[in-house]
């Protein structure tokens, strides 16, 4: 095992995408894989970021950063 993160991703990709579809053309494969990639990266929950979807995590992080900026004094005298 070279990299546990890559091995984990490859396993999920194989199980959830490649093993579920029978591709007849390269274009069909590209469309199905792109749809899976978008779902994986945008909608699917990930345990490493608190079991939330990446888009939700980004939104929460940006909202938290904005709140921190608003409540942090800009200059200390």
N, C-alpha and C positions, 0 to 999 in steps of 0.2 A: 504494500500500500504506500503510494508516494505522498498523497495529500488527502487527508480524511474528508475535507470539505468537498473536493472535486469528486472523490469516490462516492460520497453521499449523493451529490447532485446527479452524477451519472446514473446511479441506481434509480433515483426517482424519475429521471427523464426516460430511462428505459421502461420502467414499470408503468408509468402513467401516460406515456405518449407513444413510444415506439412499439410496445407490445400490444397496444390497444387499436392500432390502425394498420390497414393494409394499403400501402401507397401504390397507385397505378402509374402516376407520372411524377416527375420531379417538381412540377409546379404545385401539385396537390400536397406533396410532402412539405414544401416550403410554406404553404398556407397553414397547414395543420400545426406544424412546428412553431410558426410565428404566433399563432393563437395560443398555443400552450405556453410559450415563453412569456407572452403578455400577462396571461392569467397568473403564472407562477410569480412574476416580478411585481405585479400590481395588486392582485386581488387575494391571493392565497395567504393564509396566516403562516407565520414563521415562528417557531419556538424560540429562536435566538433573539428575537426582538419583542418578547413578551406576548406571544401568541396573537399578534395583530398583523394585519396586512401591511406591506411596505408603504403604500400610499397613506394609510392611516398613521403609521409611525412617523412618516415625514411631516404630515400635518401637525401631529401632536408635538413633535420636536420644534417645528417652526413657531407654533403658538407659544410653547414654553420659553423659547429664546426671546420672543417679542415681549412676553410678560416680564422676563428677567431684565431686559433692557429698560422697560418702562419704570421699574421699581429700583433700579440701581442708580445712585447719584452719578452724573456724568463727570463731575470734577470734585475732587476732595480738596478743601482749602486748609 
